């Protein structure tokens, strides 16, 4: 009998859990007997000799092909806080756990179990590395000394070709065997079937189990790795041990078992190292969530210095042109509040750093934020290969384009007439009239032509050249011709690309603004980004023509757009490098997911994200590493629906508040050890009956119905944590 249940954590997948998949006939040796009996009124009755045929239904017994193993959790050699996780193995062969008969009278009992051994519990593997000993099947089933071997008859139950084949074995002390091996009543709840249906292509999760369409068998351990240190997980065969599942230590001191698959991982229990605990700690930071040096304190006295600190500035050393040393205020592009608009030069951009200095008349010091951005832009243009190449290529091509545009503007539809008008406007007509009407005697020698050094005629004044290129036909021709040369420069000067090239020290000028275990939201100052771009474009200008073309090019560039972002410095970045961050904007009445245009990790624990726009809500979600089983942080199980929308949260924990936590259902492996082994359906206070009562009271189980293995799997699925932050759009963070 199967009881289908479903769980829908990913809308692309429909996932159903079933209790089991018992085959019509288990694996083993069979004798098929065919008899013939003839009867009738006239012929009487006669029976022919029976025909007998031996047959065998084969399945894995002493070894397991690697293709049957779909996924392991925790992953081999993984290290992390797994004290709330029940390790499991997912198998591609749907009927494998029930394919062999552990007890012919109880076909629902699986013959496989996943045992978890800590360091020091296995004599042959004291470091819990997952080591096994290779023996032949004949050696495995031969009783030697004080060793209990599987109760399998070699000649009657093992095919001849397998008797001398190799298999992996593990010797388990009898006390450890009795403590770890699931009780007979627990065993059915530690195996179930998972059926995954996908309407689209399969999706593979990083660092976890691939969630793919298909039918799987899942074997779950009954032990939480809470002690710490390394653990070895062994998928063992219980065949031949059906009468040893009562929790009584066998008389022999060692039990020899077949290990069909083994791996190891390291558990690092830490109550403060879990996803929810880490991010809630950052949310409760008394310093606030704004990127500023001084924590905001209600009722603190305000002054010029504190006002600057609240705006995200930090004091820096500053050398005046006179040689004196003082301090100035600096703020990077990341601001805790929306940046105020500052004056800019008449032409809309800075041509040198001094233009970007802001003098604070109230305190007599400078704000060097935009001047530093301009200087940094120049430095990046000279040091960054991509920027340097883009600027250099643009300058070279734009000169040729500008010359061509000027010639085309001069030689328009009436070149002679246009040239004549230019000469007239330049005073040529007056000079010609004077020369024609003045007597020879009254003429004076004409002044020598103005020459530049070396006898080269002076070029037109920059203002004249700029005016010519910014107006009329020349401007239109130049803007059209600059479209292609501007494309690579535009990509290099993209706001996000420039910010990605900015050193971290310019983004966060003081490490105290981002202490360990902190989360800071910020706005991006578009004026700072504009000054940075001005610094880049100020390089490579060698002639007045370059300066004139630069004016036209700036007009064609897009202005910096509103960006926001976050900085996180936490162990969460190290433990969950793929943490899901979803910025949402709800101004239109329905949630809109904003794009994260830049995401980068600095070192082991610092994450930077830039968002295209300003979100109303930022959601942090634990990355879904495939389906795994266990309990929620805090030692409780978040109950889920078993009727209706199966898998949805019921909004209630188990055990209920005031009745302890999951620890009441755990037993230790040794008398003085940490309680880690889960009592499911047996023991002094088992989990299944207590949870059944609660679920019946919630209307999720019919009166008299028991919690089935498939339903238990739904309740033990660990859902990813989800925590939302709501930044203040008024300007404060």
C-alpha positions, 0 to 999 in steps of 0.5 A: 500500500502506498500513500502519495503525498506531494511537496512543491518547494520549486514551482517548476517541479511536482514532487510526490513522496510515497511510502514504498514500492514493494515488488511482486516478488523479492529477489532470490532463488525460486523453483517453478513447478508445472503440474498437469492433471487430466480429468473427465467423465469418460477418461477418469482422472490422471496426473502427469509428472510435474515439471520443475524449473529453477529461476532466480530474480537478481538484485544487488546483494553484496555490492552496489553499482555506482550508477544506482547512487543519484546523490548523497547529502551531506556531500562527500568531504563536506564541512558545515553545521549539520546538527539539524540534518539527517544524512540521506542517500538517493538511489536511481533504482526505485525498488532497491530498498524493498527488492530483497526480503528482510522478512518474507512475512513483512515485505514493507521492511527495507533491507537497507539502512544508512548508519552514521558512525562518529570518530572512534566508534569503528575500530578499523576506521577510528578517524571516520574516513569511510574506510572499509575492508574488502573480503570475499562473500565466502569470508563474509559469511564464515563465522570466525572467532567472536564475530557475528556474520549475516545469517545467510546460507552460502550454498542455498542463498548465494549464487555460485558465481558470487561466492568468491566475489569481493565485497566491502565490509565493516566491523561494528562493535555490538554496543554501537550496532545495538544503538545505531541500527534502526529498530524493526518498527522504525525501519519502514519510516527511514525509506521512501519513494520520491517521484519528481515531475518536471514540465521543463528541462532538468535543473541542477543545484550547485553543492547539493543534490541534483533535482531532476525528473525521475523516480527515486528511492531515498534511504535516510539515516536516523542520527543527527551529527551533533557531536562534531568532528568527522562522520562516516556514513555507510549504506549497509545491508540488513539481510541476515539480521532481521532478528537483531533489530530489537536494540539488544547488543548481540552476544558476539563483540563485533558485528560484520556487515556489508557496506554497499556505499560509504562516504564521510563528511565533517560536522562543525556544530555552531548555533551561531553559524546557521543561515537564519541565526547569522542574518538575524544577528545582522538585522539586529545590529545596533549600529543600523544598516546604513553604511556610515562610520558612526552608529546612529543613536537616538537623542545624540547631540548633533554638530557639523562633524556628526552630520557629516558622519551620518551622511557617510563621510569619514575624515581623511588627511589632506595637504593644502597647496600652501604645504599645510596638512589638515583633514578633509571629508571623504565619502565614496559612491556608496551613501547611506542617504540619497546624495544631495545635488552639488554644483557642477561647472557651466559645461556640465563636467569637470576638467580637473580635480580642483573643480570638484573640490567642495569648500565647507564654509561653516567649518573651513575644510574641504569635501574631497569626495568628487575630487578624489573620484576624478583623480581615481578616474584618471588613475584607472584610465592609465592603469586599467588595460581595458579603459586605457585601450578604449580611451586610446582607440577612441582618441585616435579614431575620433581625430580622423572622424572630426577632420572628415566632419569638418571637411564635409561641413566646409565643402557642402552643397555650395563650397565656393559660396560658403568659402566666400562668406567665411572670407567676408565674415573674416574681414576680407571684404574690408581689406580688399576695398581698402587695398583697391581705393588707397593710393600707392603712396599712402599704402603702408606695409601690411603687418606680417602674418601671425606665426606660431613658433617654428613658422607654423600658422596658429590653429583656431582658438579652442573656443572657436573649434568647439563652437564649430563642432557643436553647431550646424552641419559639423555637429550632426556629421560628427555625432553620426560619425562618432557612433561606431567609435563611441560604442567600445568607449561607452561599454568601458565607461558603463557606470557598473563597469567603472564601479567594478574597477574601483578599489575597495578602499575607495568604496568603503574608506574605513573598515569600521564602517563594515565590521564583522557580521554586518549588513549595510544597504546603500544608494549609489551617488550618480554624481560621484560616478559622473566625476569618476567618468570625467576623470577617465575622459580627461586623459588622452587629450593632446590637441584642441581638436581632442577637447572639442570632440570630447564635448560632443562625445560627452553629450552622446553618453548616457547619464549615470542611472540610479543604482543601489546595493548592499555590502555583507561581511559575514560568515554567511558569505563563506558558508553560503556563497550562493545565497539568493538575493532578490530585490523587489520593487512594489511601486507599480502595485505588484512585485517586480524583481530588480536586476542585480547588475554586479555581484562580487565576493572580496576575500572569504567573507565580503559580498557586494551587490549592485542593484539596478534601481532602488528596491522596496524589499530585499529578500535573502534566501538560503540556496536550495541544495536539493531536497534534504531532511532534518529539523529546523534551526532551534530544534523543532519541525515546521509542520506542513499540510498533508491535505489540500495544498500538500507541503505548505506550512501550517504555521505551527512547530513540533513539538509545540511550545512548552513541550521541549524540542526534538531532543526529547526523542533522541537517544545517545550511542553510548551512556555518556554521549550526546543524544543523536539517534532518533527514536521514531516508532519505538523507545520510551518517547518515540516521535511518530506517535507524538507527531501523529497526535498533533497532526490529527488535532490539526486535521491533517490525519484522519482519526485512527490513521498513522503517520506514514513514511511518505507523510513523515518525509514531507514533514522532515523536508528542510525548507530554505530559510527566507528573510526579508528586509525593507529599506526606507525609500525616504532616503534613510537606510 
